[in-house]
């Protein structure tokens, strides 16, 4: 089998929602014979449920979107419409879902975002949870799992009161779980890289409940709330929870945990009152249309194509492409399908056709450039050449953000040089990332020049603190560079784990994960890669983690954390990998 750019080549980033523990808020809904699409300016819902019920739900979502925009920071760029898909059976959902116990998940693609729900029941809470994930993703940055899930749970309770919107209402089942089942160990909780890693629904429920509580305290406790945005910004830039707590609040994780337990013991939980959205935010009348099987099949296949063998994905794409023909309304969706199937040339052709049919160039440029930052060179070569010039400045900014978080600092700076038309928070954030990228490349004069620009731009107390912390980061990096030579960072990571020097004899690719068979000392070890981005790559080369699936023989140094996983028959998780 050809080498796979494992993880970096995973087409559909997925987030999960375990919302079965949320307070009930859904309503009973009846199937109708035909599939319908119900559309509002920012959402479209495809299902076989009664379309008369979908209109009010989407109206609530339009209102929630406007409220969340005020909370997360307004974005003047047009939003991409979000597709909400509810299969007509739980079985179909389970075939698509990355987790057996999830009740919702989302996928992000160049043309549009897709939220998939198990069923209509509790749809409102599940959609608010998933839409919070999308808002975070659109902001850029990569957060620890506990923060993302806690914030999504926090805003899943968003509702309207006479005085205005409120969020953060206590979730009764979450409180009961923490009282009766207990708290997860803090080290285990903070190291969880995805809810998919958790080994049971019971543990997942405790993880979500605990995540909600920490975020609730951070947003509403007098000791934490005033610096929440600064804390969030550091987490977005992949500063560890421990470091972010120390730098922003002067607290250790243990102190923070003790504060959360005290917060939990209080007699009542406050709510956060949010700024009302503009008048008429949810006033648009929904449009209802009956749709045919091709539209539904394209959606289904788009969600599963990245897990199919390449020949099967190509065959299914060819069938649906022939079925859809040249229909203008399906070209962008076919582009996402081809993209998910890794058919880059076909995706480029469909996206170009969609723009010719009137699809929004700005939204497609932004979505495509964001996704290209995570894809292999083959995708970039085929797709980047046709990217619309409209909104190219912002697209270059997003591309630079993606490269920065992939640790391609030179590539990030190249992209930032082409970014134009940025204002406000986007310009401030780019200047901070420029300073950090220069510092990590050892270009300290350029880094300090970027810090000085950042300090001149800083207006609010939060921005001034961010500029101060950025200067400290740059000065700390310069002091380290001037000190005595130290061992490579990757080898310092290796020392934290169990070391194994041996030979990889086989790699089993398991969807988004991989199982390594390693011979060492006369024994065979089976070890798991859960997320390639969490694996430190050793040796002289850098870049995406690459390996072939199937039988092989490659000498390797592995650092692993002992953690048994019965479902994969592995005894540890790989944290460091160096092919020799």
Secondary structure, DSSP 8 states (H G I E B T S, - for coil): ---B-TTTT--SEEEEE--TTS--------EEEEEEEEE-SSEEEEEEE-HHHHHHHHHHHHHHHHHHHHHH----S----EEEEE-SSHHHHHHH-SSTT-SEEEEE-SS-EEEEES-STTHHHHHHHHHHHHHHHHH--B--HHHHHHHHHHHTT-EEETTEEEE----HHHHHHHHHT----HHHHHH---GGG-SSHHHHHHHHHHHHHHHHHHHH-TTTGGGHHHHHHHHHBT--HHHHHHHHH---HHHHHHHHHHHHTSS----EE-----TTTT----EEEE--HHHHHHHHHHHHGGGS-HHHHHHHHHHHHHHHTT-GGGHHHHHHHHHHTT-HHHHHHHHHHHHHTT--HHHHHHHHHHHHTTS-HHHHHHHGGG--STTHHHHHHHHHHHHHHTT-HHHHHHHHHT--S--HHHHHHHHHHHHHHHHHTT-HHHHHHHHHHHHHH--SHHHHHHHHHHHHHHHHHHHHHHS-----HHHHHHTTSEEEEEEEEEEEEETTEEEEEEEETTEEEEEEES-GGGSEE-SS--SS--B-SEEEEEEEEEEEEEEEETTTTEEEEEEEEEE-
